[in-house]
């Protein structure tokens, strides 16, 4: 085999190994990102059964005491209508952005649950 063919074969084998190594690194990184997203989704997450069991009229303070800190909170004040707040909990084992929304009449932990929706 001539020297040129040996060099060419070495370059091809080196290129294939380089591409395979890069693919393995990307796959490993994607797996770590997936694990991180799943961990974040399940932090402060609740089951569908827990959400369905909540009765309308329960206070926001009682929900926080039962489930912990919500993933997100939104407060709003409507002229002449008062204020309300909605809290969001991720769904255990759900997909990214799967959540339950609980909306309460009145601001603060004394607000009463008026609606719940799976998002």
VODOFI-240661 format. One record per residue: residue in three letters; x, y, z negated of N, C-alpha, C in turn. Coordinates in steps of 0.1 Angstrom, whole numbers. Example, Ala and Ser with C-alpha at 12.3 -4.5 7.8 and 13.67 -1.06 7.14 Angstrom:
BEGIN
ala	132	-57	-78	123	-45	-78	132	-33	-78
ser	128	-22	-71	137	-11	-71	129	0	-79
// end
This chain:
BEGIN
unk	9	-12	0	0	0	0	9	12	0
unk	6	22	8	14	34	9	12	43	-3
unk	22	51	-5	22	61	-16	10	70	-16
unk	6	75	-4	-5	84	-2	-18	77	-7
unk	-20	64	-3	-32	57	-7	-32	55	-22
unk	-21	52	-28	-20	51	-43	-24	64	-50
unk	-19	75	-45	-22	88	-51	-37	91	-49
unk	-42	88	-37	-56	91	-35	-65	82	-44
unk	-61	70	-45	-69	61	-54	-68	65	-68
unk	-57	70	-73	-55	76	-86	-64	88	-89
unk	-64	97	-79	-73	109	-79	-87	105	-80
unk	-92	96	-72	-106	91	-72	-110	85	-85
unk	-101	76	-90	-104	70	-103	-104	80	-114
unk	-95	90	-114	-94	100	-124	-107	109	-124
unk	-112	112	-112	-124	120	-110	-136	113	-115
unk	-137	100	-112	-148	92	-117	-148	91	-133
unk	-137	89	-139	-135	89	-153	-139	103	-159
unk	-135	113	-153	-138	127	-157	-153	129	-157
unk	-160	125	-146	-174	127	-145	-182	119	-155
unk	-177	106	-157	-184	97	-167	-182	103	-181
unk	-170	108	-184	-168	114	-197	-177	126	-200
unk	-178	135	-190	-187	147	-191	-201	143	-193
unk	-206	133	-185	-219	128	-187	-222	122	-201
unk	-212	115	-206	-214	110	-220	-215	121	-230
unk	-207	132	-228	-207	143	-238	-220	150	-237
unk	-225	152	-225	-238	159	-223	-250	151	-229
unk	-249	137	-227	-260	129	-233	-259	129	-248
unk	-247	129	-254	-246	129	-268	-251	142	-274
unk	-248	153	-267	-253	166	-271	-268	167	-270
unk	-274	162	-260	-288	162	-258	-295	154	-269
unk	-289	143	-273	-294	135	-284	-294	142	-297
unk	-283	150	-300	-282	157	-312	-293	169	-312
unk	-295	175	-301	-305	186	-300	-319	180	-303
unk	-322	168	-297	-334	162	-299	-337	159	-314
unk	-327	154	-320	-328	150	-335	-330	163	-343
unk	-323	174	-339	-325	186	-346	-339	192	-345
unk	-345	191	-333	-358	196	-330	-368	188	-338
unk	-367	175	-338	-376	166	-345	-375	169	-360
unk	-363	171	-365	-362	174	-380	-369	187	-383
unk	-367	197	-375	-373	210	-377	-389	209	-376
unk	-393	201	-366	-408	199	-364	-414	193	-377
unk	-407	184	-383	-413	176	-394	-411	183	-408
unk	-403	194	-408	-401	202	-420	-414	209	-423
unk	-419	208	-435	-431	214	-439	-443	210	-430
unk	-442	198	-425	-453	193	-417	-463	185	-425
unk	-475	185	-419	-486	177	-426	-492	167	-416
unk	-500	158	-421	-506	148	-412	-520	154	-408
unk	-525	148	-397	-538	152	-393	-549	149	-404
unk	-547	138	-411	-556	134	-422	-556	144	-433
unk	-544	149	-436	-543	159	-447	-551	172	-443
unk	-549	176	-430	-556	188	-425	-571	187	-425
unk	-575	175	-420	-590	173	-419	-596	172	-433
unk	-589	168	-443	-594	166	-456	-596	180	-463
unk	-590	191	-459	-592	204	-465	-606	208	-463
unk	-612	213	-473	-626	218	-473	-626	233	-471
unk	-636	237	-463	-637	252	-461	-640	258	-475
unk	-634	270	-477	-636	276	-490	-624	275	-499
unk	-616	265	-497	-604	264	-505	-595	276	-504
unk	-588	280	-514	-580	292	-513	-566	290	-506
unk	-561	300	-501	-547	300	-495	-537	295	-505
unk	-538	300	-517	-529	296	-528	-529	281	-530
unk	-541	275	-530	-543	260	-532	-536	253	-520
unk	-538	258	-508	-532	251	-496	-517	252	-497
unk	-511	263	-501	-497	264	-502	-491	255	-513
unk	-499	254	-524	-495	246	-535	-495	231	-531
unk	-504	228	-522	-505	214	-518	-495	210	-507
unk	-493	219	-497	-485	216	-486	-471	223	-486
unk	-469	232	-494	-456	240	-494	-457	252	-485
unk	-446	257	-482	-445	269	-474	-449	266	-460
unk	-458	274	-454	-462	272	-440	-451	275	-430
unk	-451	269	-418	-441	272	-408	-442	286	-403
unk	-454	292	-403	-456	306	-398	-468	312	-405
unk	-469	325	-406	-480	332	-412	-483	344	-404
unk	-496	347	-402	-500	359	-395	-511	366	-403
unk	-508	379	-405	-518	387	-413	-524	398	-403
unk	-537	401	-405	-543	411	-397	-553	419	-405
unk	-555	431	-402	-565	440	-408	-573	446	-397
unk	-586	444	-398	-596	449	-389	-604	460	-395
unk	-604	472	-389	-612	483	-394	-626	479	-396
unk	-631	481	-408	-645	479	-412	-648	464	-415
unk	-638	455	-411	-641	441	-413	-632	435	-424
unk	-622	442	-429	-613	437	-439	-601	431	-433
unk	-594	423	-441	-582	416	-437	-583	401	-437
unk	-575	395	-430	-575	380	-431	-560	375	-428
unk	-558	363	-430	-545	357	-427	-547	343	-422
unk	-538	339	-413	-537	326	-408	-523	320	-411
unk	-523	307	-415	-510	300	-417	-510	288	-408
unk	-498	284	-404	-496	273	-395	-487	263	-401
unk	-491	250	-400	-482	239	-404	-480	230	-392
unk	-468	225	-390	-465	215	-380	-472	202	-383
unk	-474	194	-373	-480	181	-375	-469	170	-376
unk	-469	163	-387	-459	152	-389	-459	142	-377
unk	-448	140	-371	-447	131	-360	-452	136	-347
unk	-456	149	-347	-462	155	-335	-451	159	-325
unk	-456	164	-314	-447	170	-304	-443	184	-308
unk	-433	189	-301	-429	203	-304	-441	212	-302
unk	-443	221	-311	-453	231	-312	-467	226	-315
unk	-469	213	-318	-481	207	-324	-483	213	-338
unk	-494	219	-340	-496	225	-354	-511	226	-357
unk	-513	228	-370	-527	231	-375	-526	246	-379
unk	-537	253	-376	-539	267	-380	-550	267	-390
unk	-548	274	-401	-558	276	-412	-559	291	-414
unk	-571	296	-412	-574	310	-413	-583	313	-425
unk	-579	323	-433	-585	327	-445	-591	341	-445
unk	-603	342	-451	-609	356	-453	-602	362	-464
unk	-598	375	-462	-591	382	-472	-576	379	-472
unk	-568	389	-477	-554	387	-477	-550	381	-491
unk	-538	377	-491	-532	371	-504	-537	357	-506
unk	-531	351	-517	-534	337	-520	-548	334	-524
unk	-556	344	-527	-570	342	-531	-580	341	-519
unk	-575	343	-507	-583	342	-495	-589	328	-494
unk	-602	328	-489	-609	315	-487	-608	310	-473
unk	-605	297	-472	-604	290	-458	-618	291	-451
unk	-617	298	-439	-629	299	-431	-629	291	-418
unk	-617	287	-414	-616	279	-402	-602	271	-402
unk	-603	260	-395	-591	252	-392	-591	247	-378
unk	-580	248	-372	-579	243	-358	-566	236	-355
unk	-567	226	-347	-554	219	-343	-550	226	-330
unk	-537	230	-330	-532	238	-319	-524	229	-310
// end
